[in-house]
């Protein structure tokens, strides 16, 4: 067996054991002996586990931030997607004049919203499209911070740095309004 440590900027970030003597390793890998492997396993294991927890917390908090802007019930996301699809299709057709029967059979979600809101097709479709565009901006901001936070935690070389990165990105996520 061959033991390797993956080192970045002088810090051990992962350990590997290979049984194949012909294995190709990354440039950041350094072969070590069993004693050093055992010593590093405790240090890296703790940091690796902490990083997983930090990234899980970032994911969970990003989900909480999203809930400020959406309705999270079974099927709701799919309904929003279908409504936006219908609205964009009707807009691309120039908001044609259609009978109630045509609306109900071809564009049922827009027809229902027009009836309930007592609004024209144009108003309903433009409102849905505007809401979708607003959500895209919020979703992009959340996703940028979520992924950035996870990358920053992955790059951390100490438990303190991992915790600081998690706190920083959760704070930034919390500021999304």
Secondary structure, DSSP 8 states (H G I E B T S, - for coil): -EEEEEEETTEEEEEEEE--TT----TTEEEE-HHHHHHHHHHHHHHHHHHHHHHHHHHHHHHHHHHTTS--STTHHHHHHHHHHHHHHHHHTT-----HHHHHHHSHHHHHHHHHHT--HHHHHHHHHHHHHHHHHHHHHHHHHHHHHHHHHHH-SSHHHHHHHHHHHHHHHHT--
